[in-house]
Amino acid sequence: KQEVTQIPAALSVPEGENLVLNCSFTDSAIYNLQWFRQDPGKGLTSLLLIQSSQREQTSGRLNASLDKSSGRSTLYIAASQPGDSATYLCAVRLSSGSARQLTFGSGTQLTVLP
Amino acid sequence: EAGVVQSPRYKIIEKKQPVAFWCNPISGHNTLYWYRQNLGQGPELLIRYENEEAVDDSQLPKDRFSAERLKGVDSTLKIQPAELGDSAVYLCASSLRGEQYFGPGTRLTVT
């Protein structure tokens, strides 16, 4: 069974800092990996999707990397802003079986202090 | 384009009462998902529909939970009777070619 772990569970940084969120997964036979943002009381917003054949994806100040062989992904946020405060979730989809099922980590709660 | 719509946004009920959640997916998305998210955890899949067919309901507690997706568009998730442990956020998502789009969720509190 695929397990997804996110470390740290919570992170607080001053505005302007660059930061890295970590995600690890136990089964490397993934189809893709997705990073989401969740604001309090809201649903999930997709930030970046990395296909298994890709190494990284970038969107604005966000960069996500994928190392399938080691079962790791990182989300890099440059020049953090208070508006980046949210919970960040990573989710993986396996290549076989229930191919469209996402397995989520528990998230990293990020607070960017002004 | 409208996103995934869910209602109600919040629901408070007493245990043993029934409750229903409604989801309207993005137009044209044939795949619909219901997830449950407990506090401090990531969402967990309850059921997945391909059009009107439930193709993955292995994690749906069938003794009290039921779902339907008539005509392959809107979907309803029902709990009867609700238990204290059912308090959570129930998220609906839809997809067309893999990438899932989530609704705002329904926060259920069972007292």
Interface residues (C-beta under 8 A of the other chain):
Chain A: V4 N32 Q34 F36 G41 K42 G43 L44 T45 S46 L49 L89 A91 R93 S98 R100 Q101 L102 F104 G105 S106 G107
Chain B: V4 Q6 T31 G40 Q41 G42 P43 E44 L45 R48 D56 L91 A93 S95 G98 E99 Q100 Y101 F102 G103 P104 G105 R107
